[in-house]
Structures are given as C-alpha cells and as structure tokens.
Amino acid sequence: MPPQSRASGELSPREKAIVERARTIHNEDYFQRLSVARDAPPERIDAAFQAIARLWDGNSQSPAVREECAVVHAALVEAHDTLRDKEKRDAYMRKLMLGLAHQVDPAADLKASGADNELEGAQKCLDKGDLDRAERLIRRALKAKPDHAPTIALNAWIEAQRPANQTTDGTKGRILKLDRAVRADPECEEALFYRGMLYMRIEEFPRARADFAALVELNPGHTAAARELKSCEGRGSSGALRGAAKGKAGGAGGFLDRLLKK
C-alpha cells in the first residue's frame, strides 16, 4: 500500500494519481480493475490486461511511486489470473454474487502484517503505508481492549492520516480520542506524542508544548518529543509552524523515529 508518510506536496499530479490508484484498487472487483464487462471472454481479458499492465511498469516511473506501481500491477495480475482461469472465475463469480468477494480474513491481515497481535500489526502496517489494513487491525484490537490507552491512541493517530480527518474539525475529533487515551493512562507516551503532533497541525502550540514537555519528563530519552518541544519554543499562534505536523503526519514507526526522518 502507498506510504502515507510521504508529504503530498512533494508529488506531481500524476504521482498523486498513482498513489490514489494504489490506495483504492483493492476496493474494486476484478472486472473493474481490468475495465472489462462481466461476460468478457478470455481473449478480451488477456487484451485488457496486456494494455493496462504495461502502464504500471514501475521502471518507467519516478522512484517516489514505484512501490505504488507494484501494488497496482500485482492487483491487475491477481484479477487476470483469476478471470482467465474458468474454474477460478466461476468460484469468484459465486463470491461476487453473494457479496463475499471483498471480505477480508482477519487472520490474513495479521499474517500480512508480520506481527503476533493486532496492535503491533496495525503499527507495522502504518509504518509500511498500508493504511486500510492498519485500520482493520486497530479496530479489532480496540474491540478486544476498548480501554487500553496505547490502542485508543494508535486508532486516533491512524484515523488522523485520512485526508478527510486532516481538517481542523477532523483533527480536533482525533484529539478528543487522544484525550480519552490520556485519561485512561496519563503516562501513555504514544497518546502524548500523537496529541502534541495534532495540536501542532492546528497550531495549538502551547498545548503541543505541554504534551511534549510532559513526555520528555516521563522519558528523557524520547528524542522525537525533545526535538518537537524545542521547535515549539517561542512559538505562539502566529502560524509559523503551519504544515509542520502535516509534513510529518505519516506512518509512525519504531516509536515514531521514522516519522521524523524527513
């Protein structure tokens, strides 16, 4: 899946379209992926695949979107291989008619994440930019432990990566969820850091400073929080840090160290 940590302003319009295609292609059925009718014969399936697949050769694209091209190409191969084989196609059509074609096996999500549990798996998927799988995993983790502060915090942070939640109102909604995580555990490092970053996004710098300061007091070795605290010093509501959090608001990893390596 596309790395959500990449700042959107660094991409050209074509690259942005490639990232979006990679993000949404798994929501399409196999016929939609190849732009063919459901009664398309095998030769039409072959022709459509050959015409489309060559457009997603990552070697012809910039390095910034080669991973996304690979995601799309793999999805096209999956569709072609299924629809070209009569037995596989018949089985897929039965699932499609029953509305089961896009149901995701929870065990498959966890296995794909490479983790042993849903919380860790959600974090790993977020690190890799697989936001859809990260959301599914963290929701299952939250259902199992609705009062677990790190789980509440990661759920809010993942939600905050969606474009629809990057508005002021959307960000404030995620901050409210982080408030709940902090109430559940005032020493939850993840919740304090995420909330500080979201306060920066909406230029609530005094509150961001308070969260980063509290985190540094709890964990003096938290270099990311210390760096953000320093960047907040002397800042008010002037907007001098507009976009700073947005530029860093991608997948969080290795307790967010990769988040800040821009």
C-alpha positions in Angstrom: 0.0 0.0 0.0 1.1 3.5 -0.6 3.3 5.1 2.1 1.1 7.6 3.9 4.1 9.3 5.4 5.1 10.9 2.1 4.2 14.6 2.1 1.6 15.1 -0.6 3.2 18.4 -1.6 6.3 16.6 -2.9 4.4 14.7 -5.6 3.4 15.7 -9.1 -0.3 15.5 -10.1 0.5 12.2 -12.0 2.3 10.8 -9.0 -0.6 11.7 -6.7 -3.0 9.9 -9.1 -0.8 6.8 -8.9 -0.8 6.9 -5.1 -4.5 7.2 -5.0 -5.0 4.3 -7.5 -2.8 2.1 -5.4 -4.8 3.0 -2.3 -8.2 2.3 -3.8 -7.7 -0.6 -6.3 -8.4 -3.3 -3.8 -11.9 -1.8 -3.3 -12.6 -2.7 -7.0 -13.8 -6.1 -8.2 -11.6 -7.9 -10.7 -13.6 -6.8 -13.7 -13.4 -3.2 -12.7 -9.6 -3.5 -12.3 -9.3 -4.6 -15.9 -12.1 -2.3 -17.2 -14.0 -5.3 -18.8 -17.6 -6.5 -18.7 -18.5 -9.4 -16.5 -19.2 -11.5 -19.6 -15.9 -10.7 -21.2 -14.3 -13.7 -23.0 -10.8 -14.9 -22.1 -9.2 -13.2 -25.1 -10.7 -9.9 -24.0 -9.4 -10.4 -20.5 -5.9 -11.1 -22.0 -6.0 -8.0 -24.2 -7.2 -5.7 -21.4 -4.6 -7.0 -19.0 -1.8 -6.5 -21.6 -2.9 -3.0 -22.4 -3.2 -1.9 -18.8 -0.4 -3.7 -17.1 2.3 -2.1 -19.2 1.2 1.3 -17.9 2.1 0.2 -14.4 5.7 -0.7 -15.1 7.5 0.8 -12.1 10.7 1.2 -14.0 9.1 3.9 -16.2 8.0 5.9 -13.2 9.9 8.0 -10.7 11.3 6.2 -7.6 8.8 8.0 -5.4 5.9 5.9 -6.7 7.5 2.7 -7.8 6.1 0.9 -4.7 2.6 2.1 -5.6 3.0 0.9 -9.2 4.0 -2.5 -7.9 0.8 -2.6 -5.8 -1.4 -1.8 -8.7 0.4 -4.2 -11.0 0.1 -7.1 -8.5 -3.7 -6.3 -8.2 -4.0 -6.5 -12.0 -2.1 -9.8 -12.2 -4.4 -11.2 -9.5 -7.5 -10.1 -11.5 -6.2 -11.5 -14.8 -5.1 -14.8 -13.3 -8.5 -15.4 -11.7 -10.7 -14.3 -14.6 -8.6 -16.1 -17.2 -9.0 -19.5 -15.4 -12.5 -20.9 -15.8 -12.6 -22.7 -12.5 -11.2 -19.7 -10.6 -13.5 -17.3 -12.4 -16.6 -19.4 -11.6 -15.7 -19.5 -7.9 -15.0 -15.8 -7.9 -18.4 -15.1 -9.6 -20.2 -17.0 -6.9 -18.5 -15.0 -4.2 -19.2 -11.8 -6.1 -22.9 -12.5 -6.5 -23.1 -13.3 -2.7 -21.2 -10.1 -1.8 -18.3 -12.1 -0.4 -15.6 -11.2 -2.9 -14.1 -8.4 -0.8 -14.5 -9.8 2.7 -11.1 -9.8 4.4 -10.0 -12.7 6.6 -8.8 -11.2 9.9 -6.1 -13.9 10.1 -4.9 -12.9 6.6 -4.5 -9.3 7.8 -2.5 -10.3 10.8 -0.3 -12.6 8.8 0.4 -9.9 6.2 1.4 -7.5 8.9 4.1 -9.8 10.1 3.1 -9.3 13.7 1.8 -11.5 16.5 -1.1 -9.3 17.6 -3.5 -6.7 16.1 -2.0 -3.7 17.9 1.6 -4.5 16.7 0.2 -5.4 13.3 -1.6 -2.1 12.9 1.6 -0.3 13.8 3.7 -2.3 11.3 1.1 -1.7 8.5 1.1 2.0 9.3 4.9 2.0 9.0 4.6 0.5 5.6 1.8 2.8 4.5 -0.8 0.1 4.4 -3.5 2.3 5.9 -6.5 0.2 5.1 -5.1 -2.9 6.7 -3.8 -0.8 9.7 -7.3 0.4 10.2 -8.9 -3.0 10.2 -6.3 -4.4 12.6 -6.5 -1.5 15.1 -10.3 -1.7 15.1 -10.1 -5.3 16.0 -7.6 -4.5 18.7 -9.8 -1.8 20.1 -12.8 -4.1 20.1 -10.8 -6.5 22.2 -9.4 -3.9 24.6 -11.6 -0.8 24.4 -9.9 0.9 27.5 -6.3 0.2 26.5 -4.6 3.6 26.2 -2.0 2.7 23.5 -4.7 1.1 21.4 -7.0 4.1 21.7 -4.1 6.3 20.8 -3.0 4.4 17.7 -6.6 4.2 16.5 -6.9 8.0 16.7 -3.5 8.5 15.0 -4.3 6.2 12.2 -7.7 7.9 11.7 -5.8 11.3 11.6 -3.9 10.2 8.5 -7.0 10.1 6.3 -7.4 13.3 4.3 -10.9 13.8 5.5 -9.6 14.0 9.1 -6.9 16.5 8.4 -9.2 19.5 8.5 -9.3 21.5 11.7 -12.6 19.8 12.8 -11.3 16.4 11.8 -8.1 16.9 13.7 -10.0 18.1 16.8 -12.1 15.0 16.7 -9.0 12.8 16.8 -7.6 14.9 19.7 -10.8 14.1 21.6 -10.0 10.4 21.2 -6.4 11.0 22.4 -7.8 12.9 25.4 -9.6 9.7 26.3 -6.4 7.7 26.0 -4.6 10.1 28.3 -7.4 9.9 30.8 -7.1 6.1 30.7 -3.3 6.4 31.2 -1.7 9.8 31.9 1.7 8.3 31.2 0.8 6.8 27.8 3.7 8.1 25.7 2.0 7.3 22.4 -1.1 9.4 23.3 1.0 12.4 24.5 3.1 12.4 21.3 0.3 11.9 18.9 -1.8 14.6 20.6 1.2 17.0 20.6 1.6 16.4 16.8 -2.1 17.0 16.2 -2.1 20.2 18.3 0.8 21.4 16.1 -1.3 20.6 13.0 -3.9 23.1 14.1 -1.4 25.5 15.6 -2.3 25.0 19.2 1.3 25.4 20.1 1.0 25.9 23.9 -0.9 22.7 24.2 1.6 20.9 21.9 4.4 22.2 24.1 2.7 20.9 27.2 2.3 17.4 25.8 5.9 17.2 24.5 7.2 18.6 27.8 5.2 16.0 29.8 6.5 13.3 27.6 10.2 14.4 27.9 9.7 14.5 31.7 8.4 10.9 31.6 11.0 9.7 29.2 14.1 12.0 28.8 15.4 9.7 26.1 12.5 10.4 23.8 14.4 12.3 21.2 11.4 12.9 18.9 9.5 14.6 21.7 12.5 16.6 22.7 13.0 17.8 19.1 9.4 18.8 18.8 9.5 20.6 22.2 12.5 22.6 21.0 10.7 23.5 17.8 7.8 24.8 19.8 9.8 27.1 22.0 8.9 30.7 21.4 6.1 29.8 19.1 2.7 31.2 19.6 -0.3 31.3 17.3 1.5 33.2 14.5 1.2 30.2 12.2 5.0 29.9 11.9 4.7 26.1 12.1 1.8 25.7 9.7 2.1 22.4 8.0 5.0 21.2 10.2 2.9 18.4 11.7 1.2 17.6 8.3 4.6 17.0 6.8 5.4 14.5 9.4 2.0 13.0 9.9 2.6 9.7 8.2 3.2 6.2 9.4 4.7 6.1 12.8 7.3 3.5 13.4 9.9 2.2 15.9 8.1 4.5 18.3 7.8 7.2 15.7 11.5 7.7 14.9 10.9 7.1 11.2 8.0 9.7 11.4 10.5 12.5 11.9 13.2 11.4 9.5 12.1 13.7 6.7 
